[in-house]
Amino acid sequence: MLTKRQVLQEYGFNAKTFDALIETGIVKVVVRPGKRKTVFVPKASLDSLLEGEHYVVCRCCGSRQAQISTKHLRSCAGVSLQEYREKYPDAFLMARWTARRRCKTPVQRAAQSEKLKARFTTKVGEETRRVISEASKRMHEKGYRDRATVHLKSLNQSPEMREMHRTHTQARWNQGTLRETVTSWHAENRERSLASIAHARRHLQRISRPHRKMKAAMKEAGLQEFQTEYPVAWYSIDEAMPGLRLAVEVDGCYWHGCESCGMPGTSRIRRIDKSKQTYLENRGWTVLRFPEHRINRDVQGCVAELLTIVNEMGGPS
């Protein structure tokens, strides 16, 4: 026999799920009295449990649950329920025993209805009824939807909310789970990924955030001679000093690909990068590439390197 703690550790059962199986008598236990009661579980009782009937196994972490919920998936793998269904279409989402337990009997439904009616007859219930009624009237007023949309948009775009989302996402990315999830999704859904990238690319600003950050640091360092989006034939250079034939390219890790960040990039943009670099170098240009992650970590170091090369090439000091 195993103790309850050993069962939870070795079999990966969720504690609440296992307690419910014990309470309903599906799992038989032996309790040894003493100063601290010890609960033992016979192995035969565990062998009688069936996946899909009494529990479901999470394909991401291997734990045994009563139900695969969105909350559990986000904590164990950082994925949504929809993504889990797409990746594991044959996986159980809820044990049949759990589904039967959650179905209310006619007696339970009648008791719940009577309880709600009794609640609304109290002073608190009357106040609740009034608040619900006023909220319903506001929702049906003309222009409510437009006002609500504007309010939510301003709330989501506030500096505090954006900073909170940025910090939360950065923390998940640094832990590695989000990065693995994103990378695997893009690898498994390549066509959808490329279609999404192409759609997003059409709505991006001409100058990206890392580019703006690099440009601002270059101006602070006195590099005023660089021209932004300088055209050369059918190409456009992010920052160029034509007199020295010096080109600076700011490469977003997601779009252009980055081994350090584990980003494959897109074949179209990587092909353009290679073609542009070959074209420029064959015509006497020096091409410097600064990846996004390096700019974010040490933009001053990037500018110092650029300033050294400009001075070596005989540019303004």
Helices and strands as residue ranges (DSSP letters): E 2-3, H 4-11, H 15-23, E 30-32, E 38-41, H 43-47, E 56-57, E 64-65, H 70-76, H 81-87, H 96-102, H 106-120, H 123-139, H 144-156, H 159-175, H 177-188, H 190-203, H 209-220, E 227-232, E 235-241, E 246-251, H 253-256, H 267-282, E 286-291, H 292-312
